[in-house]
Amino acid sequence: MGLIMILFFVTVGLLAPWLAPIDPLEMDQTSRLRPPNARHWMGTDEHGRDILSRLMYGARISTSVGLIAVVISGTCGVALGLAAGFWPRIDAVVMRLVDLWMAFPFLLLAIGIVSILGPGLRNTMIAVGLSGIPGYCRVTRSSVLSIREKEFVESARAVGASDATLLLRHVLPNVLAPIIVLSSLTLGSSILGSAALSFLGLGAQPPTPEWGFMLNNARSYIHTAWWYSLFPGLMIMLMVLGFNLFGDGLRDALDPRLKRE
């Protein structure tokens, strides 16, 4: 079910130029704040723009932001986790930095980073990605600590394999399963975090059709135009739910302890 929901949003985002009934940036002041009707299936916003078309283009933006943020946090976090788990001399320093990093709530840290870098989608990706590094680092380190003592790693070390070879050929492939599961789970939180930043005015800027930014604009009309806030909020909920369901399914499939149970 989670995969079906993800594929639906990805397909809509990719085909938005052909599926969207109206240009998402086209304004029509004579049709502002119209409820759902035959022409505008999900109504219009305060500038008369078609909400359905903007939601379709927003699916592309939200998915891209989530994927790039996960790539940033995954790449940096896995590298730090491999180093911390494999070399005890580095472990203490890296983990103390990670503990300090995790002392700040995810969203608060992302707000601080994007406030320094400046508002915008690119900086939102960077901020959300950097905020997710500690989770990847801790998961990778815990897996490396158990794998580095395995017999096949000791055998490779005994025949003269370098540390780089041990890490890339023997350790990293055996820690990918929990990393893949974590990535699928954090995609939802990354999309939610980017939407929250846009809602606060730190993410997407006008006239970008981004779901969180649409929710921010809809606040002033929540009592007079219920459709304006309902549909963007519903899309965020469904996309995050899809990634969470998919992550739970991957965890059940890839975790050997759950299989034994």
LOFI-52692 format. One record per residue (C-alpha): residue in three letters; x, y, z. Coordinates in steps of 0.2 Angstrom, whole numbers, plus 5000, padded with zeros to 4 digits. Example, Ala and Ser with C-alpha at 12.3 -4.5 7.8 and 13.67 -1.06 7.14 Angstrom:
2
ALA506249785039
SER506849955036
END
This chain:
261
MET500050005000
GLY501450125004
LEU502350084988
ILE500750114978
MET500450284986
ILE502350334983
LEU502250284965
PHE500550384963
PHE501350544969
VAL502950514959
THR501950484943
VAL500850634946
GLY502450744949
LEU503350674933
LEU501850694922
ALA501250864930
PRO501550964914
TRP500350844904
LEU499150804918
ALA498850984925
PRO497251054918
ILE497851234920
ASP499551324921
PRO499951324940
LEU500551504939
GLU499151574929
MET498151704939
ASP496351744936
GLN495651874948
THR493851844942
SER493951664949
ARG494851704966
LEU494451584981
ARG493151484971
PRO492551324979
PRO492851154969
ASN491851164953
ALA491851084936
ARG493351194930
HIS494351194946
TRP494051024954
MET494951074970
GLY494551264969
THR495651414967
ASP496751514978
GLU496751704983
HIS497451744965
GLY496351634956
ARG497651494952
ASP497051314950
ILE497451224967
LEU497351054958
SER498751104945
ARG499851174959
LEU499651014969
MET500250914955
TYR501751024952
GLY502051024971
ALA502150834971
ARG503750854960
ILE504450984972
SER504150894988
THR504750724982
SER506350804975
VAL506650904991
GLY506450745001
LEU507550634990
ILE509050764990
ALA508950795008
VAL509050605012
VAL510550595000
ILE511450735009
SER511050665027
GLY511350485021
THR513050515013
CYS513750615027
GLY513050515041
VAL513550345034
ALA515350415031
LEU515450475049
GLY514650315056
LEU515950205046
ALA517350305053
ALA516750305070
GLY516350125071
PHE517950065062
TRP519250175071
PRO519050185090
ARG520150335090
ILE518950435080
ASP517350355088
ALA517450465104
VAL517550625095
VAL516250595082
MET514950525094
ARG515150675106
LEU514850785091
VAL513350685086
ASP512650695104
LEU512850885103
TRP511950885087
MET510550775093
ALA510250895108
PHE509351005096
PRO507650955089
PHE507650915071
LEU506451055065
LEU507351185077
LEU509051135070
ALA508351145052
ILE507651315055
GLY509351375062
ILE510251315047
VAL509051385034
SER509051555044
ILE510951565042
LEU510951505024
GLY509451605019
PRO507651555013
GLY507451454997
LEU507151274991
ARG509051234989
ASN509451295006
THR507951195013
MET508651035006
ILE510351075014
ALA509551115031
VAL508450965031
GLY509850855025
LEU511150915038
SER509850895052
GLY509650715048
ILE511450665049
PRO511550605067
GLY510250475064
TYR511250395050
CYS512850405059
ARG512150315075
VAL511350175065
THR512850145054
ARG514050155069
SER513050025079
SER513049905063
VAL514949925060
LEU515349885078
SER514649715077
ILE515249675059
ARG517049725061
GLU517249585074
LYS516549455062
GLU517649315055
PHE517649365037
VAL518249535042
GLU519649465053
SER520149345038
ALA520249485026
ARG521349585038
ALA522449435041
VAL522849415022
GLY523349605022
ALA521849695016
SER521949885019
ASP520649975030
ALA519950055014
THR519649885007
LEU518949815023
LEU517649965024
LEU517149965006
ARG517149785001
HIS516749695018
VAL515949815030
LEU514849935020
PRO513849805010
ASN513349725026
VAL512649885034
LEU511649935019
ALA510049845025
PRO509749955040
ILE510250115030
ILE509050075017
VAL507650055029
LEU508150215038
SER508150305022
SER506350255017
LEU505750305035
THR506650475035
LEU506050525017
GLY504350555025
SER505050655039
SER506150755027
ILE504650795016
LEU503650845032
GLY505150955038
SER505351045021
ALA503451075021
ALA503651145038
LEU505051265033
SER504051325018
PHE502551345030
LEU503651465041
GLY504151565025
LEU505951495025
GLY505751365011
ALA504951384994
GLN504651564989
PRO503151634979
PRO502551594966
THR503251414968
PRO501851284970
GLU502551194986
TRP501251114998
GLY501951195014
PHE501951365006
MET500151345000
LEU499651295018
ASN500551455024
ASN499551565011
ALA497951475016
ARG498051515034
SER497151685031
TYR495751605022
ILE495451455033
HIS493651505039
THR493151565022
ALA493951445010
TRP494051275018
TRP494751195002
TYR496251305001
SER497051225016
LEU496151055016
PHE496950985000
PRO498751035002
GLY498750965020
LEU497950805014
MET499250785001
ILE500650805014
MET499850685025
LEU499650555012
MET501350565005
VAL502150555022
LEU501050405027
GLY501550315011
PHE503350335015
ASN503050275033
LEU502050125027
PHE503450085014
GLY504750105027
ASP503849985040
GLY503649855026
LEU505549865021
ARG506049845040
ASP504949695042
ALA505649615026
LEU507549655029
ASP507649635048
PRO508149455051
ARG507649465070
LEU505849505064
LYS505949355052
ARG506449235066
GLU505049295077
END
